[in-house]
Amino acid sequence: MIYEQARYTEGEDKHEPLLSEKDDTTINVGGDDSPLPDSLTRDELSLPALSEPEIARHYTRLSQMNWSIESGPYPLGSCTMKYNPKFTEDIAADPSAAIHPDRRAETAQGNLGMLYGLQEFLGTIGGMDAVTLQPPAGAAGEFTGILVAKAYHEAHGNDKSEVIIPASAHGTNFATAAMAGYEVVELPSAEDGRVDVDALEAAVSEDTAALMLTNPNTVGLFERDIVEIAEMVHDVGGLLYYDGANLNALLGRGRPGDMGFDIMHYNVHKTFATPHGGGGPGAGPVGVVEKLAPYLPSPQVEQTDNGFELFEPEQSIGKVHGFSGNWLVLIKAYAYIARLGDEGLLDASAKAVLNANYLASQIDLEVPYGPFHHEFAATAGDRDAADLAKRMLDFGVHPPTTKWPEMVPEAMLTEPTEIENQASLDDLAEAFNIAFGDSEDAIQQAPSRTTAKRIDQASAARNPRLSWHRLK
């Protein structure tokens, strides 16, 4: 039974007034006693004068009108919205975790020891020899990794101008290569959804600085020719870059370093259940093989006979973020890995693969390729994927990513993650199937049970309201 009847009702858009609309008490401010210049001083200021219960109820109602991973599944393919265990929040909030970034190393041994431990955890998981924790998000990790590759090539006199990227790659891959000053060579997919090895053979050359690759790829398929692919790139002096977006499918089972990858970034929000960056604090550590370690950002944490110390790699690309990254996010990643351990990480990857394949088998939409690892891309066929997604909202579930990757027409890219149980997956499947079997009229009216109903996206894009003004 899907959740719809319990959560949603038909009717007008629900509206929760702004605090200032609930009360517009005018208070006097400034005056002759203000230390500010007259140009920065107002005589009157309208501020809501509400009680604590009124404010608490306002924000509670807003939270109930929104959707979150605490509300239910968030099956966004590739974006991997995973529930964040609350014990990691408690650890990060512990007063003993507080640290000023400019404290001397000898006074911050516990903190540096944890950072060193996380470097070791990530290096072991990815098969990398050295790890930097500085980048504040996955995209920043990508850019850092490619800058490390560029520094390596320049130090060795390698005249490299191109980065090869599969057509199904994340958009940040293309942007990262271009921002680093490389020309982007787009690689088509083969009929089986994987890298077209013949096309890669034609694309690689002495100009190839790197191939950026996700494995498993964006439609959840493992690149079976990865050893051959690595050899082709290395034979022309290029480096193999691993986009860590889909690492949660491999935890404890396969390591990018063992496959021939030279550089990788880790999306800790996807794989190790830290908060998603979303414009705020995130983390995107980067791992490299031994020959690239001298180019990592500075400083790095190392263990010596005197304890934990900070050092500057010999040919570092410099600092890319303050301290050693977003400290509290890194604490959560460390705590998550330590709590799960080897056995827990194995279990997480097994359930990520199981859940994706189970859900794919339960929906009525065509699902090309397979079997899958952590995600799959269904096709809406001759229906509009975005419209089906809007109809799914009426059944109390969050829809998948739509319209991407383009190799699947009207794609509905879905990743349930390892956290969902069978009942949750069955609810998702039922929402998929009802929406797909619905009449075109019902789909065009959707969503009709959510807080906000069907939105005119074209008008919103052409005439955006970027600020709010009190109505007189």
Protein Blocks (a to p, Z undefined) as FASTA:
>chain_A
ZZklmmpccddddddddfklmoccdcdeejjllmbdfklccfbdcdddddfklmmmmmmm
mmmmpccfklmccfbghklpadddfklmmmmmpmklgccfkbcfklmmmmmmmmmmmmmm
mmmmnopabdcfkbgcfklmmmmmmmmmmmmmmmnopacfbdcddfkbcfklmmmmmmno
pacddddddfkopacfklmmmmgcfklmbdcdddddfkopacfklmmmmmmmmmnopacd
ddfklmmmmgokacfklnopabdcddfklmnopacfklpacdddddddfklmmmpccddd
dddfkbpaddddfklgbjfbehjbjfklmmmmmmmmmmnommlmmmmmmmmmmmmmmmmm
mpmbdceejidfkbccddehjacfklmmmmmmmnopacddehiafklghiacddebjmbc
fklmmmmmmmmmmmmmpcfklmmmpcfkbmbdcddfklmmmmccfbdcddZZ
